[in-house]
Amino acid sequence: MVEAEALSRIPEIRHGFFERNGGASKGLYASLNCGLGSDDNKELVLQNRSNVASRLNLDAEQLTNVHQYHSPDIVTVSEPWDVADAPKADGMVTNVSNIGLGILTADCAPVLFADQKAGVIGAAHAGWRGAVAGVTDNIITAMENLGADRSSITAVIGPTISRTAYEVGPEFFATFIEQDESHTQFFIPSTRDDHHMFDLPGYVIQRLQRANLASVSWVEMCTYAQEDKFFSYRRATHNKEKDYGRQISVITLNQQ
């Protein structure tokens, strides 16, 4: 479990960007696969989720996920729901203690948020589609609706694919440049014609910095490069593997 210094300084929360190790799953999913959307054994995934919850002093039922689909959509969580009833969204916010907001990733950027003064937390799944569409901006707005102040919010990006491993085609590049020509800073040419290497964490950092938060940082760990630590959709694709696991990132408020 990776803990970010900026969030570890806040005594009112517990958090962790979990690695792929320390679970019960086997083979492609070894070993802490928390993705119920994978083809892994469901009972093993539930056991892994229970292990994660326990590390953060939560019951398994308190670990809450959404059905992620690369959107800017956010839900406010007032009580945990059954994993089978998870709403479609890519971010969650809450001001209720002992609810674990869990984000599943396998290259996309997990982003955890906390306003220490207001007692409000958030978690976002920021793939490129959701990031461009404003998922992190919507998290901040939803936190403000619960009483947070953006000038007091700490945001940390967890392990994600880095620019050295993220090659994209011309249509992808055009989407970003059409939004803002300054986005060229997040691309460098790749070895293939009309292709670029994209800096996803750099782009998300800029989105967060432009929101004028108190603190923005990245743990500087690449899911693609660190096979011993993280699952990676892109690496699994390059290796022609039939499926891949998902790691989880979680934040929770302590009991008030």
C-alpha positions as CSV (number, residue, x, y, z in Angstrom):
1,M,0.0,0.0,0.0
2,V,1.4,3.4,-1.1
3,E,0.6,6.3,1.3
4,A,1.0,9.8,0.0
5,E,2.8,12.2,2.3
6,A,0.3,15.0,1.6
7,L,-2.6,12.9,2.8
8,S,-0.8,11.1,5.6
9,R,-0.4,14.5,7.3
10,I,-4.2,14.7,7.7
11,P,-5.2,12.8,10.9
12,E,-8.9,12.9,10.1
13,I,-8.5,10.5,7.2
14,R,-7.0,7.1,6.3
15,H,-6.0,6.3,2.7
16,G,-4.0,3.9,0.6
17,F,-3.1,3.4,-3.1
18,F,-3.0,-0.4,-3.0
19,E,-0.5,-2.4,-5.0
20,R,-1.2,-5.7,-6.7
21,N,0.4,-7.8,-4.0
22,G,-1.0,-9.3,-0.8
23,G,-4.1,-11.0,-2.0
24,A,-5.6,-14.4,-2.8
25,S,-5.9,-14.3,-6.6
26,K,-3.8,-16.4,-8.9
27,G,-2.3,-16.3,-12.4
28,L,-3.0,-13.1,-14.4
29,Y,-4.7,-11.7,-11.4
30,A,-2.0,-12.3,-8.8
31,S,-2.7,-11.3,-6.3
32,L,-4.7,-8.4,-4.8
33,N,-7.1,-8.1,-7.7
34,C,-10.1,-6.0,-6.6
35,G,-11.9,-5.8,-9.9
36,L,-15.2,-7.6,-9.9
37,G,-15.4,-6.7,-13.6
38,S,-12.5,-9.0,-14.4
39,D,-12.9,-12.7,-15.1
40,D,-11.2,-13.6,-11.8
41,N,-12.9,-15.9,-9.3
42,K,-15.5,-13.6,-7.6
43,E,-15.0,-15.1,-4.2
44,L,-11.3,-14.4,-4.3
45,V,-11.9,-10.8,-5.4
46,L,-14.3,-10.3,-2.5
47,Q,-11.7,-11.7,-0.2
48,N,-9.2,-9.3,-1.6
49,R,-11.6,-6.4,-1.1
50,S,-12.1,-7.5,2.5
51,N,-8.3,-7.5,3.0
52,V,-8.2,-3.9,1.7
53,A,-11.0,-2.8,4.0
54,S,-9.3,-4.4,7.0
55,R,-6.0,-2.5,6.3
56,L,-8.0,0.7,6.7
57,N,-10.0,-0.5,9.7
58,L,-13.2,-0.8,7.7
59,D,-15.7,-3.7,7.4
60,A,-15.9,-5.1,3.9
61,E,-19.4,-3.7,3.5
62,Q,-18.1,-0.2,4.1
63,L,-15.8,-0.3,1.0
64,T,-17.8,1.4,-1.7
65,N,-17.2,1.5,-5.4
66,V,-19.0,2.9,-8.5
67,H,-19.5,1.3,-11.9
68,Q,-16.8,3.2,-13.7
69,Y,-17.4,4.0,-17.4
70,H,-14.9,6.9,-18.2
71,S,-17.4,9.7,-17.6
72,P,-17.3,13.0,-15.7
73,D,-20.2,11.8,-13.5
74,I,-20.0,12.0,-9.7
75,V,-22.2,10.6,-6.9
76,T,-22.5,11.7,-3.3
77,V,-22.3,8.8,-0.8
78,S,-24.4,9.0,2.4
79,E,-24.2,5.2,3.1
80,P,-22.5,2.2,1.6
81,W,-24.3,0.2,-1.1
82,D,-24.0,-3.4,-2.2
83,V,-21.4,-3.8,-4.9
84,A,-24.0,-5.3,-7.2
85,D,-26.0,-2.1,-6.9
86,A,-23.2,0.4,-7.6
87,P,-24.3,3.4,-9.6
88,K,-22.6,4.3,-12.9
89,A,-20.1,7.1,-12.2
90,D,-16.4,7.9,-12.1
91,G,-16.2,9.7,-8.8
92,M,-17.6,9.8,-5.3
93,V,-17.7,12.4,-2.5
94,T,-18.8,12.1,1.2
95,N,-18.7,13.7,4.6
96,V,-19.7,10.6,6.4
97,S,-17.2,8.7,8.5
98,N,-16.1,5.1,7.9
99,I,-17.2,4.9,4.2
100,G,-14.3,3.8,2.0
101,L,-14.4,5.5,-1.3
102,G,-12.7,3.0,-3.7
103,I,-11.4,3.6,-7.2
104,L,-10.3,0.8,-9.5
105,T,-7.6,1.3,-12.0
106,A,-5.2,-0.5,-14.3
107,D,-3.4,2.5,-15.9
108,C,-5.9,5.3,-15.5
109,A,-5.2,7.9,-12.8
110,P,-6.8,7.4,-9.3
111,V,-7.2,10.8,-7.6
112,L,-7.9,11.1,-3.8
113,F,-9.1,14.4,-2.3
114,A,-9.5,15.7,1.2
115,D,-10.6,18.9,2.9
116,Q,-9.4,18.6,6.4
117,K,-11.2,21.6,7.8
118,A,-14.6,20.6,6.3
119,G,-14.4,16.9,6.8
120,V,-15.1,16.1,3.2
121,I,-13.4,13.6,1.0
122,G,-13.5,12.5,-2.7
123,A,-12.1,9.9,-5.1
124,A,-12.0,10.0,-8.9
125,H,-11.2,7.7,-11.7
126,A,-9.4,9.9,-14.3
127,G,-8.8,8.1,-17.5
128,W,-8.2,10.4,-20.4
129,R,-11.9,10.6,-21.4
130,G,-13.0,11.4,-17.9
131,A,-10.2,13.8,-17.4
132,V,-10.9,15.8,-20.6
133,A,-14.6,15.8,-19.7
134,G,-13.9,17.3,-16.3
135,V,-14.3,14.5,-13.7
136,T,-11.8,16.1,-11.3
137,D,-13.5,19.5,-11.6
138,N,-16.9,17.8,-10.9
139,I,-15.4,16.2,-7.8
140,I,-14.3,19.6,-6.5
141,T,-17.8,21.1,-7.1
142,A,-19.5,18.1,-5.4
143,M,-17.1,18.5,-2.4
144,E,-18.0,22.2,-2.2
145,N,-21.7,21.2,-2.2
146,L,-20.9,19.4,1.1
147,G,-19.2,22.4,2.6
148,A,-15.6,22.0,1.4
149,D,-13.5,25.0,0.3
150,R,-11.3,24.3,-2.8
151,S,-8.5,26.4,-1.2
152,S,-8.4,23.8,1.6
153,I,-8.5,20.7,-0.6
154,T,-5.5,18.3,-0.9
155,A,-5.5,16.2,-4.1
156,V,-3.1,13.3,-4.8
157,I,-2.8,11.3,-8.0
158,G,-1.9,7.7,-7.4
159,P,0.0,5.2,-9.6
160,T,-0.9,5.6,-13.2
161,I,0.6,5.1,-16.6
162,S,3.4,7.5,-17.4
163,R,4.4,9.3,-20.6
164,T,7.2,6.8,-21.3
165,A,4.6,4.0,-21.8
166,Y,1.5,5.8,-23.2
167,E,1.7,6.0,-27.0
168,V,-1.4,7.5,-28.7
169,G,-2.6,8.1,-32.3
170,P,-3.4,11.2,-34.2
171,E,-7.1,11.3,-33.3
172,F,-6.2,11.3,-29.6
173,F,-3.7,14.1,-30.1
174,A,-6.3,16.1,-32.0
175,T,-8.9,15.8,-29.3
176,F,-6.6,17.5,-26.7
177,I,-5.3,20.2,-29.1
178,E,-8.8,21.1,-30.1
179,Q,-9.6,21.7,-26.5
180,D,-6.6,23.9,-25.8
181,E,-3.5,24.4,-28.0
182,S,-1.3,24.6,-24.9
183,H,-1.9,20.9,-24.4
184,T,0.9,20.2,-26.8
185,Q,3.1,20.3,-23.6
186,F,1.7,16.9,-22.6
187,F,2.9,15.2,-25.8
188,I,6.2,14.3,-27.3
189,P,6.7,12.5,-30.7
190,S,6.9,8.7,-30.5
191,T,9.0,6.5,-32.9
192,R,5.9,6.0,-35.1
193,D,4.7,8.6,-37.6
194,D,1.8,10.7,-36.4
195,H,2.0,9.1,-33.0
196,H,2.8,10.7,-29.6
197,M,3.6,9.8,-26.1
198,F,1.0,11.3,-23.7
199,D,1.6,12.5,-20.2
200,L,-1.6,11.6,-18.4
201,P,-0.5,12.5,-14.8
202,G,0.9,15.8,-16.1
203,Y,-2.4,16.7,-17.7
204,V,-4.4,15.8,-14.6
205,I,-2.0,17.8,-12.4
206,Q,-2.6,20.9,-14.6
207,R,-6.4,20.4,-14.3
208,L,-6.1,20.2,-10.5
209,Q,-3.7,23.2,-10.3
210,R,-6.0,25.4,-12.4
211,A,-8.7,24.7,-9.8
212,N,-6.7,26.5,-7.2
213,L,-6.5,23.7,-4.6
214,A,-4.4,23.9,-1.5
215,S,-2.1,21.0,-2.6
216,V,-1.6,18.9,-5.7
217,S,0.8,16.0,-6.1
218,W,1.5,12.7,-7.8
219,V,3.1,9.7,-6.2
220,E,5.3,9.3,-9.4
221,M,4.8,5.6,-9.9
222,C,4.1,4.1,-13.3
223,T,1.7,1.2,-13.5
224,Y,3.0,0.0,-16.9
225,A,6.7,0.0,-15.9
226,Q,6.4,-1.6,-12.5
227,E,4.9,-5.0,-13.3
228,D,5.9,-6.4,-9.9
229,K,3.7,-3.7,-8.1
230,F,0.8,-2.9,-10.4
231,F,-1.7,-4.2,-12.9
232,S,-1.7,-2.5,-16.3
233,Y,-4.3,-2.8,-19.0
234,R,-1.8,-1.6,-21.7
235,R,0.9,-4.0,-20.6
236,A,-1.6,-6.9,-20.6
237,T,-2.6,-5.9,-24.1
238,H,1.0,-5.8,-25.4
239,N,1.6,-9.2,-23.8
240,K,-1.6,-10.5,-25.5
241,E,-3.0,-11.6,-22.2
242,K,-6.7,-12.4,-22.2
243,D,-7.6,-10.2,-19.1
244,Y,-6.0,-8.1,-16.4
245,G,-6.5,-7.3,-12.7
246,R,-7.4,-4.0,-11.1
247,Q,-5.7,-2.3,-8.1
248,I,-7.8,-0.2,-5.8
249,S,-7.2,3.3,-4.2
250,V,-9.2,4.1,-1.1
251,I,-9.9,7.1,1.2
252,T,-12.0,7.2,4.3
253,L,-12.9,9.7,7.0
254,N,-12.2,8.7,10.6
255,Q,-15.1,8.5,13.1
256,Q,-15.8,12.0,14.3
